[in-house]
Amino acid sequence: MAERSQTAPEAGSDMGNDDAIGGNVSKYVVLPTGYCGQPKKGHLIFDACFESGNLGRVDQVSEFEFDLFIRPDTCNPRFRVWFNFTVENVKESQRVIFNIVNFSKTKSLYRDGMAPMVKSTSRPKWQRLPPKNVYYYRCPDHRKNYVMSFAFCFDREEDIYQFAYCYPYTYTRFQHYLDSLQKRNMDYFFREQLGQSVQQRQLDLLTITSPDNLREGAEQKVVFITGRVHPGETPSSFVCQGIIDFLISQHPIARVLREHLVFKIAPMLNPDGVYLGNYRCSLMGFDLNRHWLDPSPWAHPTLHGVKQLIIQMYNDPKTSLEFYIDIHAHSTMMNGFMYGNIFEDEERFQRQAVFPKLLCQNAEDFSYSSTSFNRDAVKAGTGRRFLGGLLDHTSYCYTLEVSFYSYTIGGTTAAVPYTEEAYMKLGRNVARTFLDYYRLNPMVEKVAIPMPRLRKGKPPSYKHSLLRGPASNHPNGKGDKKSSVNHKDPSNSF
C-alpha cells in the first residue's frame, strides 16, 4: 500500500483539498508516524470498497483522532454528503474520535440531534449513535468548513464495525427484494425491465393492479411513483418498499385499490449512483432530477426510459395518468412533507392540496404545514415540475420528502428518530391515502376474504413497447382529455 502522511494537517494547508481524493479507501491501514512493521491490534483498517461504500481518505490527527474525507460523487466534486465505511482490527475498549471534515453542505440535521448509524458483525441491526457523542461545528483547521465529529468506543476485537450517514439500501438488496416478490407469482404483480443504466444495471418497472385492469381496451387510472433518483437518499427506498408491500398484501384496502387503480412504480431511477455510493449524481456526474426536460438516451438512459413511458401513457386516450409522486429524503428538515406546483387556475391549485391534507390525517409523521407549492427556477428540470407542466388539469405531481433523521408528533418538539420500519410505515400510509382520495371506503366492507391466484394473464400493456422506436418528447394531443394542455415547452409555462 502506498505511503500516506499520518500527521495532522496544518491549518490553512492543502491537506484538506478534495482533489487528493480519487476513489474509496481499500483496506487502508493507519500506522503511527514512524512505525515500521506489521500492523498491531488497534492500528485501524478502514475500507469502503464495497457496494454503496464511500470514504475517500483518512488522516490520523493523533493516536485516538482521525480526519475522514467523503469521496465526492463520481465525475462531480460538488456533492459530498453520503458516507458508508467499515473499521476493523480494533482493540477492546479502544476509544476514537472520527471527524467527517469535508461535507459539501453547511446546514445539516446534525445540528438538531441527528447521529450516524453503526452496526457490527455480531450486532447486524443498524443503530443510531447517542446524540451526546456527536458534535457539529465550524472548524478553523479545515478552512472553516463544517465538521461532524463523533466519539466511539470499540468493544469487541473480532468485530468489523460499519458506519453510515443513514440506513443503507443497496441495489443488490433491492434486486433480491424484487426477486422474492416475483417468485410469489401473484397475478396482480408484474415486474419488467424498462431499460438499463449506463453500467448496464436494471431499471425495474413494477405494475400492481387487478388483471382485469390490464385487459385489452380497459380504461386505466394510473398512479406513477418513482424513487432513488438521488442515490444517497436511502429513506426513499424504504418508503417505496412500504408502498409496494402494502399494495401487494391481502389487506382489504389494498385489494380495493388494486381493483380501481393501476400502480406503476420505478423504485430506483439511479441504480449506478446507488451502487457507487454517490449522494446525488449518476455515474457520469449528472443530477438526474434536473434533466427531465430533455433526457439523453445515452447519458440519462433510465430517465429517458421513464419519460418515454409516461408520454406514451399520456397519449393513450384509455389511460388517465392521475398522480406522479417522486420520493426523496431531506437533509435539513424534520418529518415527511410534499412539494407541489403552482397553477394560475385557483381551483386546480386547491385540488392539488387535497392529497397531502388527507395524508396528514393518516400519517402522524407527515406535516402539511411543511408542505409547500413552488415554481423555483432551479427546480424546472425536476420530475414534479416537468410533468406538472406537461400533464392535464386532472393530474397531480408531487415530490414526497422524508427526513433523514426524525419526525415530531402532535405539536410536540421532541424528535422521534426514524427507523427502517417507520419509513416503510409512511409508505403504507401513502398507499392507504388513495382510498380516501377516491372515496373508496365503502368498498372495503364488501371485500371478501381472498384466495390468492396464480398469474395466468398476459403481462401489462406497454411492456417494452416504448423501446421499439423513438418517442416524441411532446404529446400529440389526441383524445378529449388532452385538449386543455398547452403543448409548448413545459419549462416556460410557469
N, C-alpha and C positions, 0 to 999 in steps of 0.2 A: 504494500500500500504506500502511496506517495506520502512523503513527509509533509506535515502541515503545522504551521506555527501554533503552539499551545499557550502562548502568552496573551494576556488581556490586551485588547486594542486600546490605543491611546485615544483620548477624547479628540474628536475632530479629524482623526486619521481616516484613511480609505479602507480600513479593515472591514468596516460595515457595509461596503459597497456591494450591492446585489449583483454587479457584473461578475463577481467572483463565483456566482452560483450557476452551475451549468446543468445540474441534474440532482438526483436524490443521493444521499449518503448510502453506502452499501457496506454493512458490517464494519463500520468505521470505529476503530479502537482509539480512545482518548488516553494517551500516556502522559504522565507528568513531565514537565520540562526537564530535559537532561537524562531521562530514564532510558536505559537500554536493556533489552532482554524481552522475554515472553511476558505478555500481559498477566497480571495477577488478579485475583478476586477484588472487585472494587474498581478496577480500570474499566469504565463503562464502554459498552459496544452499542453504537446507535445504528439503526437500519430503517430505511424507508423504501427499499427496492421490492415492493410488493404492491398488489392491486390497490389503487386509491391511496397509496402512500405519498407523503410529502414531508420531507425535511432536507433542505439543501446544504446545510453547513453547520458545524459545531465548533465553537471556540471555547477553550477552557479558561475561565477567569481566575479560578483558584481551585483548591483541592475539592471543594464542595459546590462550586458555582459554575454554570455553563451558559453561554450565549448561544441560542438556537436561531437559525435563519430559515424562514419559509422559502421553499423553492417557488419562484414566480410561475404563473401559468405558462404552458408551452407557447412559445412564439409571441408572448405578450407580457412584458415586465411590469405592467401596471397593477396586476392583481396578486396580492399576497395575503391570504386570509386563512385558507384551509391548511391544517397540519394533521399528520397521522403517521406516527413512527413508533418503533419499539426500542427498548433498552434492555440489555442483558448483561451477564457477568457481574451482577451486583453482589454486594456484601451485606449480610444480615444487619439490620439496624443502620444502614448507610443513609445519611441524610443529605439531600441535594436541594439546590435552588436552580430551576430552569428559567431562563429569561427568553421569551419569544420577542425578538428585538426589531423586526422589520415589517410589521403589519402595514398594509397599504391604506388602511382606514384609520382615522383618528377616533371617531365615535365608535363605541362598542358596548355591547351588553355586559362586558366585564366590569364596567363602571357600576352596574346595577346588581351585582352578585352572581353573575354567570361564572362558571368554573369549567375547566377542561374535563374531558371524560377519561377514565382509566379502567383497564381490566388487566388481568394477568393469566398466566397459563392455568393456575389452579382455581382462579375465580373468573370464569369466562363471561360473566354478565357485566355489561358496562355500568359504571357508577360515576357520579359527579364527585370531583374533589370537594372537600369542605370549603365554602367561600372564604372562610377566615384565613385560609392558606394561599389565597390568590390576591395579587396586587396589580393594579393597572395605573400607570403613571407616565408622565413625560420625563424622558431620561436624557440628561445632558451628555452622557457618554455615547449616545447614538444619535447625534445631530438633532437632539430634542425630539426624536421620534417617540411615539407612544410604545411602551413596553408592557407586556403582560408577564409577570413573574409568579411562579408558584413553587411552594415548598413541598417536598415529598420525602417520605421515609420508606425505603425498600425493606421489606420484612421477610422475604423468602428467597434464599440464594439461588434456588434452582428455577425460579420462575422467570419467564420473559414478560416484561411489562409493556403495555401498549397505551399510548396517549393519543387523543384526537380532539379536534375542535368541537365536534358534535358526533352523535351516533353514526358510524359509517353505514352505508348501504351500497354495496358494490354491484357492478354489472353482473358478476358471477352469481351473487345471491339472487338477483332479480331473475336471471335465466333459470336457476333452479326452482324458484317460486313458480314461474310460468310453466315449467316442465311438469311440476307436480299438479297444477290445475288441469293441464292438458290430459294427463293420464286418467283423470276422473271422468273424461268422456261425457261431459254434461251437454245436453242438447241445446242449451241456451248460452253456451260459452264458445267463442271461436277465437283462435289466435292465428294471425297471419304475419308474414314478413312484408312490411310495406316498402322496405328498401334497406340499404346498408350505409354505414358511416364511411368516412374516408379510410379508416383502418379495417373496414370490412366487418364491423360488428353489426348485429341485427337491430333494425328499427322495428320493434314489435307493435302491432296494432291489435287490440282486443275489441271484440264485439260481444256485448252482453244484452240479450233480448230474447223474447219468445220466438221460436222458429216461425210462427205464423206471421211475424212482422217482416220476415225476410223472403216471403214467397213473392213470386213474380207479380208486379203490379201493385203490391201493398204500399199504402201510404205510411211514411215513417216520420215520427217526431224524434229528432236526433239531439242528444246531449254529447258534446265533444269535449273530452278532458285530456290535457297534456301535463307532463311533469318533467322535472330534471333537465330543463334547458340550461340551467346553471348548475354544473355538476357538484359543486361543493354544498349546495342547498339540500342536504340529505333528508331533512324532515319532509320534503316534498314526496319522497318515495314511500315513507311510512303513511302519510295521508292518503296517497294513491292506493296503497295496499289496503287500507281501511275501507276505501270506497269499493274496491274490487271484491274484497272478502264479503262485504255486506250484500252487494248486488248478486253474487252467485249463491248466497245462502238460501235456506228454505224458510227464512223469516217471511211471514205473510206480507209485510210491506215490500220486501224485495220481490216477491212473486208478482204483486200488483204492478210495481214499477217495470218489471220485465214485460208484462203484458201490454203496457201502454207506451213505453218509450224504448228507443234504441240507444244504448250507450256505446260510444266509440271512445276508446281510451288508448292513448300513446304515452305510456308511463315514463319513458326515458328517451327524450329527444336528443340528448348529447352523450351517447354511450362512450365515445372516445374520451371526452373530458372526464367522465366518471371514472373510467378505468385508469387514466393517467394521474388522478389525484389533483386535477385543476380545481380552482374555485369557481370561475365564471366562464371560462372560454373553452372552445373546441381545440382539437389538436393543432390547428393552424392559427390559433390565437384570436378567433372571431368570437365576439359576444353574439351568439346566435339570436338572442332576443332583441337584436337591433337590425335584423336582416329579413324581416317578413315582407318588406315591400318588393324586394327582387332577389330572392334566394338563388344562389348559383347551384346547378346540379352537381358540380364537382367540388366546390368549396363548402357548400352547406347542404349536402345531399339529404340529410334527414328532414331538415326544414322544408326543402323543396318538395319532398315526397308528401309530407303532411299538407302543405299548402295546395298542391295539386288535387289531393283527395277532397279537401274542403271545398275547393272551387267546383270540382266535379259534382259533389253532392248538392252544392248550392244551385247548380244549373239543372238539377233534376226536379221537374215540377212535382213529382211524387214525394219529394223529401223536404221537410221543414227543419232547417238547422236552427234549433231554438236556443241553445246555450253553447257558449265556448268558455271553459274555465281552465286557466293555466296556473299550475300550483308552484309556489315559490316558498322560500324561507327568508326571514328578515333579521338582519344582524344588529339592529338598534332599537327595535320596538317589541313590546310585550304582546301577548295574545294572538289569536287569529283575527284577520280582518281582510277586507277586499278593496281593490281599486276598480273603479268603473269609469265609464266615459261620460263626457258632457255632450248633450244634444241641444240644438235650438228648440226642438219640439218639447215643450214642458211636460206634456202628458207622457211622452216616451221616457223622459228623464225620471219622472216619478215612478213609472212602471219598473224601471231598472232597479229602483231601491227596494222592491218587494222581496226579492230572493234573499239579499243579505239581512233584511229585517226578520224574515222567517228563520234563517239560520241562527240568528242571535237568540231566538226563543228556544231553539233546540240544542244549542251547544253552549255550555257555561263558559267556555274559554274563548268564544268568538265575541268580538267587540264591534258593535255597529258604530259607536262613537269614534272609533279609529278608522272606520271605512271612509274612503274619500273618492270623489269623482273629479278627474282632471283631464287636461289636454296639454300637458307639458310637452314642449317641442322635443326634449331629449327622449321622450317615450314614443315618438312617432313610429319607430320600427318594431315595436313590440307586437306580440300576437293580439293582445287586447285592443290596442289602438288600430292596427291594420284591419282586423276583422270587424271592429266596431264601425269602421268607415265603409267596409265592403258589404256587409250583410244588411238585410232589410230591417224595417222597424219592428218586426216581431222577434228579432234575435237579440240576445243579451250576452255581452262579452265581459269577462271579469278576470282579474288576476287575484288569486287567493293566496294571501301571505300568512305564514305562521312563524311565530318567534323561534329563533334558535334556542331560546332559554326558557321562558316561563309565561304564565298567564295569571291573571288575578280574578277572583271570584266575588260577585255580588257587591261591587263597590268598595271592597277592602283594598288595602295597598300591599298586603302580604303576597309575595311572589310564590307561585306554585310551580316548581320546575317541571318541564315537560319530560315525560318518559316515552319510550317507543310506543307503548300501549296508548298513552294519551294522544299522541299524534294519530294513531290509527283510529282512535275513537272519534276524533274530529272528522276523519274521512267517512266513518259510518254516519255521522250526523249530517254531513253534506249530502250523502245519498238519501237519507230519510227526508230531507227538506223538500225534495222534489214531490213527495207525496202531498205535502201541504200546499206547495205552489200550484199543483194541478188539481187540487181539491179532490183527491182520490181516496180520502179517508174512509168514506162509506164502503168502498170496495173491499177493504181489508177484512171486514167481518164476514164477507161472503167466500173468502178463500178457504177451501177445504184442506185438510192435511194432505200434502202432496206425496206422490210416488215418483221417485227420481226416474227419469227416462234416459235411455242411451241415445246418442246422436244418430239420426238417420238421414236428416235432410241435407240438402246441398249447403255448401259454405255461403257466407253472406255475400250479398251483391257488392260490387266494387272490388271484389278480390282481384288484386294485381292489375285490374283493368287500366288504372292510371299509369301503369308502366309501359303500356303498349305504344304510346306515342306522345308527342309534346302536347301540353295543355296550355290554353291561353291563360295569361295572368289576370284576365278580367272576364267576368261572367257575360254570357251572351244575352241575358235579359229575358230568356224565354219563360213563359208561364206568368200568370197574372200576379202572383205574389211577389215577383221581382220588379214590377213596374215602377215602384216608388224609389228605386235606388238610383243614385247618381253614379254613373259608371266612369267618371273621371278618376284620376289618381287619388286614392283614398287619403293619402298623406296631406292633400290640400283641402280636405273637406271639413276642417275644424276651425 
